Amino acid sequence: MISSRFPQFELSTIKVLKRLGFEPVLLDDVTCCPEPISMRMLDFESWHTVAARNICLAEERGLDMLTICNGCNWSLFRTNEDLKADVALKKKINENLKETGRAFLGQVSVKSMLRFLYQDVGESKIRKIVKTPLKNIRVAVHYGCHIFDEIRSYDDPKHPKSLKALVSALGADVLEYPSEMLCCGGHMTRYMDEEFSHEIIKEKLTDLSLVRAECLVVICPYCFLQYDLGQMLLANRMGNKPPIPVLYYTQLLGLALGYNAVEMGIDMHKVKANQLVEKLSSS
């Protein structure tokens, strides 16, 4: 889904990883993660099996798996942890995987981009390679609810600081606001009750306006879709309030590393970040 619908996130991730000294490898023959809500509810065993097959592809290459979507991380991280911890479950899933000629071994790690940058790369290294500090840029963050299964492994899920720390490392001013921990209202909510979903988006945007946020940074493509496209859908209801650009974290990181907005794919967004980019250019 990212490659086809949000290629700018894949592009920005690959570019910043290379700048950080890493060589990302795109796995061949992967399937959907699978999607962590409906698939998990419909058939828990199949959810584990499909996720395990994807992890096997990384194991065959001897590589840890890096996710850039909260939903993907939930499915892949949780399956990896569950199968490593539960011998009986691992045996059952491997029985299912025999048809594919593969077996889950439990030899690699699955990490989100957030965890990888915060825990493995570190704020200090990021701060050292920043070329264009985001001075006086007011940034609000949104974690997204699906990342919290993994966050409890390295951060405080009730008061997370990882994404804020990574934004702060770029020189930006990180804002506090009431609906920071609120779900984006996407996926099930969006399709079951569109009106309620819009109200959730409206609450977030109202809070961001009150704290004078110049952009919202997310780490999940679906959260991005809600707030980027959602602003366009709610334009008439929100009055004349200026739109708030939504950026995936690696895009913001890329700007701080000296890439321009086009190189980071920011021009592909519904809500344009022209004022933000101009402010960075003049600073």
Buried (B, 14 or more C-beta within 10 A) or exposed (E): EBEEEBEBBBBBBBBBBEBBEBEBEEEEEBEEBBBBBEBBEEEEEBBBBBBBBBBBBBBEEEBBBBBBBBBBBBBBBBBBBBBBEEEEBBEBBBEBBEEEEBBBBEEBBBBBBBBBBBBBBBBEEBBEBBEBBBEEBBBBBBBBBBBBBBBEEBBEBEEBEBBBBBBBBBBBBBBEBEBBBBBBBBBEBBEEEEEEBBBBBBBBBBBBBEEEBBBBBBBBBBBBBBBBBBBEBBEEEBEEEEBBBBBBBBBBBBBBBEBBBEBBBBBBBBBBBEEBBEBBEEE
